[in-house]
């Protein structure tokens, strides 16, 4: 009975917010237009804000909300039908269809377990170093694998080790440290390349479509590599000092090594697929010099290769099942909603009216304020793509108003990075994967997460303004 009552309250809660959003949209249709903005621009803003409200309260699945509001764009005359559909898809979206194959392969491969065993062997079971080893693996693999899926895989590998060490949920410092270190590291790795997270691809597409600025794979890596790698090691140092993981028993080390030693030798097809992924990343980087190596074309050919007869480690059923299609659909919908803002002048209006007073600030002050604001806001708005969609064009427009191409590029990195990183409250989907293991309580994350956030802010505020001009983003 109690569960049924709680379920009914949840349904009522969702319907209340749906009704609130409906009233907002109806009011927008019936009330006078805002000074300096067309009716279509006003409705574009209200539709995006309404979608974000429903995303925050999770009244419907994120994708269902996003696609429903895309349908409202042409129905309400905000954006013509054909323009709406065209805005949804671009090369960046297609690229992610190929990247999904990498995620599916990783979930079927054995080498993540082999890497864990390698770490255990090299660190001789030193708990601090084992945590670092998991973090390094997570950071590296996350450049080509879904952050949520990778976090689930790594925590699935760490959980047997924690059980072997008798780490009790809610009591073990090792369990607490490990269940925070894994998602934190995966998030840091997601910043390294555009393929690291859908948010990067979304921001790249928005900046290119709206400002004509193309950021190559090499430029992206060059800008984010130093602060992300330093951030990873700083995060590890903070976590082991704050949570102080207990030692790992030799029995647990031996059990982990024995499990992997019992595995047969890595098959040729697994080696082949790893090689495909490595070559793809190399070609992505080379695309900075050779335009024929279009990043989307390269990954689609890689997808083809990973299904070659006798060399594939996944079926098309696996690919359909394990690929985060809902994220792709969400990104496509966000593209359309943002296109409605840009087409109708709403983005410029937001910059001039809502953020106009900030135009008097020097860019460096604006840049720091935006970084701090987004680093905090992402913890409250856990849907990273939604946050990026909300702030990317207005913030980059503000950067354009006080500077040029270089300032826009820097602000784009600020939006991408802090729409992907969240270290204070476990509401982001990546964090929820390990939070569900109950090794730490809701409020315990902030103890280590706040200093990690501060460290991240310092690192990116130092290196973004330095690296963007050095890599030609001026």
N, C-alpha and C positions, 0 to 999 in steps of 0.2 A: 504493500500500500504506500509506504513512504517513497519508494522509488517511482511509483506511478504519479504521486503528487508532485515530486520534484520534476519529473518529466513534463507534466502539464504546466508547471510554472515556467519551465524553460521555453515551451512552445508559446505561452502567452507573452513572455519577455520578447521573443523574436517578432511576434506579430505587432507588438507595441512599436518597435523600432521600424518595422516595415511601414506602419501607418504614419509614423513621424516623417519618414522619407517621402512618402506619397504626398503628405501635406506640404512639404517643402517644395516639391516639384509643381504641385497645383498652384501654390502661392506664387512661384516664379512665373508661371504662365499668365496669371491674372493680374499681378501687380505691375506698377509702372517700371520701365527699364531704368537701369542705373546710369547716372550721368557719365557721359564719355564712353559708354559701352552699348553695343547693339543688343537687341533682344536675344539673338542667337548666341552672342558671347556670354550673356548672363546665364542662359540656360546651360551652356557648356560647363560653366563653373559649378552651377548647382547640381548638375548630373554627376560630375566627378566627385564633388564633396559628398553627395548622397551615397555614391558607391562606396566611398571610403568609410563612411559611417557604418554601412552594412558589413563591410569587411572587418571592421574593428569588433563589432558585436557578434559577428559570425551568424547573422540571421539566416543566411543561405551559404552553401559552399562558395568559396571565393570566385571560382570560374563561372558559376551560374549567375552570380550577381554581375560580374563583369560583362558577360555576353548579353544579359538582359538589358543593361544600360546602353550597350552598343546598339541594340535594336531600337532603343528610344531616340538615338541621335537623328536618324533620318525621319522617323515617325513624327518627331516634334519640330522638324525643319531646321535642326541645328547644323546638319551636314548632309549633303545629297547622298542617296543610296550608294551609287557607284564610288564616290569619293570615300565613303565610310569603309567599304569592303577593300578598296585599294590601300587605305591607310593601315589596315590590319596586318598586312604581310610585307616583309622585306627580306633582304638577304640574311640579316642577322637571325631572323626567326627560322628560316630554312636551315641555317647552320646548326641550330640546336637539335633538329631532327637527326642529324648525323651524330651529334655528341651523345644522344640517348643510347646509341649502340655501345659507347664506351662504358656507360653506367651499367648496362645489362651484362656486359662481359665481366666487369669487376665483381659483380655479384655471383658469377659462376666460376670465377678463377680461384686457384689455390694459392697464388703467390702472396696475397695479403697475410695469410696464416704463416707462410714461410718467412715473410719479413718479420712478423712478431717473434717467431722462434729465433731468428737471427739476432734480434735485439736482446732477447733474454739471454742468449749465449754470450754475446759480447759484453753486456752490462753485468753479467754474473748475478743477476737478480737484484741489483741495487735499485730500490724502488724509485728514487728520484730520476735515475737515468732511464728506467723503463718508461716512466711517464713522458720523458723527453722523446724517447724513441717512438712512442705512439703518436706524439705530436708531430714529429718530423714526417712520419708516414702519412698522417692525415693531411698535412700541408702539401706534400708533393702530389699525392693522388688527387687531391681536390681540384687541381687545375684542369682535369678532364673528366670529372665525375660529379654527379649531383651531390651537393653538400648533405642533404637529408639522407640519401641512400648510403653515402660513405660513412656518415656518423653512425648509422644503424649497423653497418658492417663492422666497423672498428669496435663499437661497444659490444657487439655480439662476440667478438674475439676477446675483449677484455673481461667480460662477465665470467666466463669459466675460470680465468686466472684469479679473479677476485673471490669467487666461491672457494677455490682451492686454498686461498689464503685465509679463509674464514672471515672475510670482510662483511660485516653485517650492515645492511642498509640503515642509514641514519646514524650509525655509530663509527664506521670506519673512515679514517682520514684518507687512506689510500683510495677507497671507493669514491669519496667526495672529490678528491683531487682529480682522479682519472675521469670521472663523469663530467667534469667541467673542462679539463684539459683537452679532451677529444673534440668537442664541438668548437671550442675557442680556436684550436689549431686549424680545423677544417675551414672556419671562417677566414682566418688569416690567409690560408692557401687560396681561397676563392678570390682574393684580391689580386693575385699574381698575374693572371692572364684573363683576357676577355671571356674565355671559355669557362672560367672558374665558377661563375654563377650567372643565372639568367639576368640578374640586375645589371651586370656589366654590359651584356649585349643590348639590353633595353636602353641604357644611357648612351651607348655608342650610337645606336640607331637614331635616338631623339636628337642628339647633338649634330649628327651628320645631316639629317633631314631638315632641321630647323636653322642651323647655322653654317652648313656646308663644311664643317670641320671633320676631317677623317683622322682617326687615331689608329695607327697600325699596331699589330701585335707586339712588335719590338718596342715601340714607343710606350705602350701600356706596361710591358714588363719592366722597361727601364725606369719608369716613373715609380712603380709600386714595389719593386723588388727590395730595395734597401729598407724602407720603413716596415714592410710586411715581414721580412726575415728578422729584423731586429725586434719587431713586435712579437714574433713567435717566441724568441728566446727570452725576451723580457717577461712575457706572460708566464712561461714555464718557471722562471725564477720567482715571480710573485706568488704563483700558486703553491709551490713547494714550501715557501716561507710562511705563507698564510695558513695553509691547511696541514702542513707537516705530515706527509704520508708515512705510515708505519712500514717496517721492513717486510720484504717478501721472503717467505720460507723457501728453503732449498727444495723441499718436496714439491712445492708449486712450480718451481723452475723446471725440475726434472719431469714433472707430468706434462708440462707444455712442450718441452723438447721431445719427449717420447712420442707424443701424438703426431708431431710433424715428421719425425724420423720414420714413423710407420707408413707415411704416405709414399706412393710410388714416385718414381722420377717424373719431373714435370714433362708433360706431353709436348710434342712438336707443335700442335695446334695452339696451345697456350703461349708458347714462345713466339709463334707467328703473330698472334693477336697483340701481344705486348709490343712487338716490333712495329706493327701497323700504327699503334697509338703514338709511340716515340717518333716515328717518321712523320706522322701528321703534325705533331707539335713543332718539329724542326722545320717543316714546310710552311707552317703558319708564320714562324719567325722570318723565314726567308722571303715571305710574301711582302715584307717591308721594302725589298729591293726589286723583286720580280713580280710584276703585276699579273703575269699569267697564272701565278699560284694564288688565285682567289681563295680566300679562307673558306668560303662556303663550298666551292667546288671541290677543294681538297678533302674536306670532311665527308662529303657525299661519296666520293670515290673510296675513302676509307671504310665507310659503311658498306659499300659494295664488296670490298675485299673481306670484310669480317663475316660475310655470309658465303664465301667460296666453299664448294663441296669438299668435305673431308678436312677443312681447316677451321670451320666455324665451331664456336663453343656455345652457341645459342640458337634457338629456333625463332621463327617469326612470332610464335606465340609468346616466348619469353620477352622478346623485344616489345611487343604490344603491352604486355602485363607490367613489366618493370620500368618502362619509360614514363616519366612524369608529364604526360600529355596535358594534364590540367594546368601545369605551369606555362606551357607553351600557349595554350588558349588564353590564359590570363594575360600574358605579355602581348598577344595580338590585340586583345580587347583594350588594354592600356594604350597601345599605339593609336587606336581609333579615338579614344577619349581625349588624348593629348593633341591629336590632329585637330579636333574640334576646337580646342582652346586656341591653337595657333592660327587656324584659318579665320576665326572670327575676332581676332585681336584681343582675346581674353588674357593671354599670357602677358602681353605688353601692358594691359590695363592693371593687372595684378602688380606688376613691377612698379608702375607709376603711382598707383593709389595706395596699395597695401604696404609696399616696400619703398615708396618714394623717398621717405625721410632718410633712408639708409644710403641713398645715392651721394649724400654729402660726405660720407666716410671714405677714407683712403681704402684701396682695395685690400690691403693686408689686414685691416681691422674687420672689414666685411667678411673676408675669408675665414678669419678666426671665429667670428661670431657664428657664421653659418656652420662651421665644423662642430662647435660646442652644441649648438641648437639641434643639429641632426643626430649627434652622438647620444643625446638624451631622448630625442623624440622617437627614435627607432625602438627604444625599449617600451614605449607606450603604444606605438603603431607597429605591431610585430610583422605585418605583411610588408616585407622589404620592397617588392615590385610596386606595391601601391604607394609606398612612401616616395620612391623614386619618381613615380608618375606625377605625384602631387607637387614635388618641389623642383624637379629637374629644369623645366623650361623657365619658370619664374626666377629661380636662382641664377641660372645661366644668363637670363635676360638682364638681371641686375648687374652681373659681372660685365656684360656687354655695354651697359650704360656707363660704367666707370672705367672701362678698359677696352681691350681688343681680343684678338684670337687667343692669346696666351692666358688671359684672365678667364675666358670662357672655358678653356680646356682644364685649367686648375679647378674651377668650380664644378665641372663635370666629374672630375675625380673625387672631389669632396662628397658629391651626391652619391656616387657609386659606392665608395668605400663605407660611408656611414649608413647607407641603406642596407649594407650587407653585414656590418659588424654590430653586435649587441651583446654587452657583457654584464649588464646590471640586473635585469629581471628576466627569468626564464619563460618568455612568452613566444619568442621566435620559434618557428617550426624546427629548426636545427637543434636548438636547445631543448625543446620538449622531448626529443628522442631519448636523451640520457636522463632528463628529469624524471621520466616515468619509471626509472629503475629505483627511485627513492633513496639514493645514496646521499642526497643533500636536500634540505628544506628550501622552500621558496625564498626566504629572506637571507639564506646563507650565501647565495651567489654574489650578492653585492659586496660582501666582505673582501673578496678577491677581485670581483668585477670592476669596482670603482677605480682602484689603482691601475688596473689593466686599461680601462678606458682613458684615464689621464695620460698614461704612457703612450697610448695610440694617438691621442690628440697631439701630444708634443712631437712625436715622430713625423706624423703627416704634415703638421704645420711647419716643420722645419724643411722637409724634403720635397714636398709638392712644388713650392715656389722655386726651388733650386733646379729640380730635375726636368720640369716641363720646358723651360727655355733651353736647357742643355740638349734636349732631344728634339729640338726644332718646333715645338709647339708654342710659337710666338705670333 
